[in-house]
Amino acid sequence: MFQETDRKFQETALRFNETDRKSRKLEDLFMGPWGKRTIALVEGELLRVLRGRGINVTRISSGQLQILDRYAHEIDLLAKNGEEVVVVKVKTTLVKKDVDYFLNTLQIFTKSFPEFKDCKIYGVVGFTWSTTENTRYAYRKGLFYLRAVAENARILNDTGFKPHNFIPGHQAS
């Protein structure tokens, strides 16, 4: 009786491992290209849309990694001009926990990038899909939210929006 139970348990474990492997492989196929495509869409339009909001950045860099206190924070894009830095996090689907994690990244940004400690620091969340609730949340937290679709990206915040300056030690509202 115990041998039969043990055998069934092992078979189930093998099937679970195979399903898990296939699931990860599918996720890599789906998320990797989609995430890269979304970043490319945002990057291609970032200078234009920021300049349209009066933030005259001149350079963009990508793929920055911030490691602080054993935690890694990925910075998808950085747009800068010497006085202002725009930190960009891009998600295929934007959810509230992504916004919260990004806000934490912004709060510690200058600890890992001290060269920007005297700059105005703004945040942008780029995405291809999100709910109105999540974009409103980003707005209330002082972030630009930028939707990237087709071969176009645009900031959806109203023209009266004032972005939060994530200077060191200043808490977002």
C-alpha positions as CSV (number, residue, x, y, z in Angstrom):
1,M,0.0,0.0,0.0
2,F,2.8,2.5,0.9
3,Q,4.8,1.5,-2.2
4,E,1.8,2.2,-4.4
5,T,1.3,5.6,-2.7
6,D,5.0,6.4,-3.0
7,R,4.9,5.5,-6.7
8,K,1.9,7.7,-7.4
9,F,3.5,10.5,-5.5
10,Q,6.7,10.2,-7.6
11,E,4.7,10.1,-10.9
12,T,2.8,13.3,-9.8
13,A,6.1,15.0,-8.9
14,L,7.5,14.2,-12.3
15,R,4.4,15.5,-14.1
16,F,4.5,18.6,-12.0
17,N,8.2,19.2,-12.8
18,E,7.5,18.7,-16.5
19,T,4.6,21.1,-16.4
20,D,6.6,23.7,-14.5
21,R,9.5,23.4,-17.0
22,K,7.1,23.9,-19.9
23,S,5.4,26.8,-18.2
24,R,8.8,28.6,-17.7
25,K,9.7,27.9,-21.3
26,L,6.4,29.4,-22.5
27,E,6.9,32.4,-20.2
28,D,10.4,33.0,-21.6
29,L,9.0,32.9,-25.1
30,F,6.1,35.2,-24.4
31,M,7.4,37.7,-21.8
32,G,11.0,38.2,-23.1
33,P,10.1,39.4,-26.5
34,W,7.0,41.4,-25.4
35,G,8.9,43.1,-22.6
36,K,11.8,44.0,-25.0
37,R,9.3,45.2,-27.6
38,T,7.5,47.4,-25.0
39,I,10.9,48.9,-23.9
40,A,11.8,49.6,-27.5
41,L,8.5,51.3,-28.1
42,V,8.9,53.5,-25.1
43,E,12.6,54.2,-25.8
44,G,11.9,55.2,-29.4
45,E,9.4,57.9,-28.4
46,L,10.8,59.0,-24.9
47,L,12.7,62.1,-26.0
48,R,9.8,63.4,-28.0
49,V,7.1,62.8,-25.3
50,L,9.2,64.2,-22.5
51,R,10.2,67.3,-24.5
52,G,6.5,67.8,-25.2
53,R,6.1,68.1,-21.4
54,G,8.9,70.6,-21.1
55,I,11.5,68.1,-19.9
56,N,14.3,68.6,-22.3
57,V,16.4,65.5,-21.9
58,T,19.2,64.9,-24.4
59,R,20.4,61.4,-23.7
60,I,18.8,58.0,-23.0
61,S,20.6,55.0,-21.6
62,S,19.1,51.5,-21.0
63,G,19.6,48.4,-18.8
64,Q,20.9,50.0,-15.6
65,L,21.0,47.8,-12.6
66,Q,20.9,49.3,-9.1
67,I,22.0,47.0,-6.2
68,L,21.6,48.3,-2.7
69,D,21.5,46.4,0.5
70,R,21.5,43.1,-1.4
71,Y,18.4,44.1,-3.4
72,A,18.6,44.6,-7.2
73,H,16.4,47.3,-8.8
74,E,16.4,47.3,-12.6
75,I,16.2,50.6,-14.3
76,D,14.8,50.0,-17.8
77,L,15.6,53.5,-19.2
78,L,17.3,56.7,-18.0
79,A,16.7,60.0,-19.8
80,K,18.9,62.9,-18.7
81,N,20.1,66.4,-19.5
82,G,22.4,67.4,-16.6
83,E,19.7,69.0,-14.5
84,E,16.9,66.5,-14.8
85,V,16.8,62.7,-14.7
86,V,13.8,60.7,-15.8
87,V,13.9,57.1,-14.5
88,V,11.7,54.8,-16.5
89,K,10.2,51.4,-15.6
90,V,8.5,49.5,-18.4
91,K,6.0,46.7,-17.9
92,T,3.9,44.9,-20.5
93,T,1.0,44.9,-18.0
94,L,1.2,47.6,-15.3
95,V,-0.2,46.6,-11.9
96,K,-0.2,48.5,-8.5
97,K,2.6,46.4,-7.0
98,D,4.8,47.4,-9.9
99,V,4.1,51.0,-9.2
100,D,4.9,50.5,-5.5
101,Y,8.1,48.7,-6.2
102,F,9.2,51.4,-8.7
103,L,8.4,54.1,-6.1
104,N,10.8,52.3,-3.7
105,T,13.4,52.3,-6.4
106,L,13.0,56.0,-6.9
107,Q,13.4,56.7,-3.2
108,I,16.8,55.0,-3.1
109,F,17.9,56.0,-6.6
110,T,20.6,58.5,-5.7
111,K,22.2,56.0,-3.2
112,S,23.2,53.9,-6.2
113,F,23.6,56.7,-8.6
114,P,25.1,59.6,-6.5
115,E,26.0,61.5,-9.7
116,F,22.4,62.5,-9.9
117,K,21.9,63.6,-6.3
118,D,21.6,67.3,-7.3
119,C,19.2,66.7,-10.2
120,K,15.4,66.8,-10.4
121,I,14.3,63.2,-10.5
122,Y,11.1,62.2,-12.2
123,G,9.5,58.8,-12.7
124,V,7.7,57.3,-15.7
125,V,5.9,54.0,-15.8
126,G,5.6,52.7,-19.4
127,F,3.2,49.9,-20.3
128,T,1.1,48.4,-23.1
129,W,-1.9,47.6,-20.9
130,S,-3.2,48.7,-17.5
131,T,-6.5,49.4,-15.7
132,T,-7.7,52.9,-15.1
133,E,-7.3,52.2,-11.4
134,N,-3.6,51.4,-11.7
135,T,-2.9,54.4,-14.0
136,R,-4.7,56.7,-11.6
137,Y,-2.7,55.3,-8.7
138,A,0.6,56.1,-10.6
139,Y,-0.8,59.6,-11.3
140,R,-1.6,60.2,-7.7
141,K,1.9,59.1,-6.7
142,G,3.4,61.7,-9.0
143,L,4.5,59.4,-11.9
144,F,4.0,60.0,-15.6
145,Y,2.3,57.1,-17.2
146,L,3.1,56.3,-20.7
147,R,1.3,53.9,-22.9
148,A,3.2,52.3,-25.8
149,V,1.1,50.7,-28.5
150,A,1.7,49.9,-32.2
151,E,4.5,52.2,-33.2
152,N,3.5,55.0,-30.9
153,A,3.9,56.0,-27.3
154,R,2.3,58.8,-25.4
155,I,2.0,60.2,-21.9
156,L,-1.6,59.9,-20.8
157,N,-1.4,62.3,-17.8
158,D,-3.4,65.5,-18.4
159,T,-1.5,68.7,-19.3
160,G,-1.9,70.1,-15.9
161,F,-0.1,67.2,-14.2
162,K,2.9,68.2,-12.1
163,P,5.3,65.3,-11.7
164,H,6.7,64.5,-8.3
165,N,10.4,65.3,-7.8
166,F,11.9,62.2,-6.2
167,I,14.7,64.1,-4.5
168,P,16.5,62.1,-1.7
169,G,14.6,62.0,1.6
170,H,11.4,63.4,0.1
171,Q,8.4,61.1,0.4
172,A,5.9,60.7,-2.5
173,S,2.3,61.7,-1.6
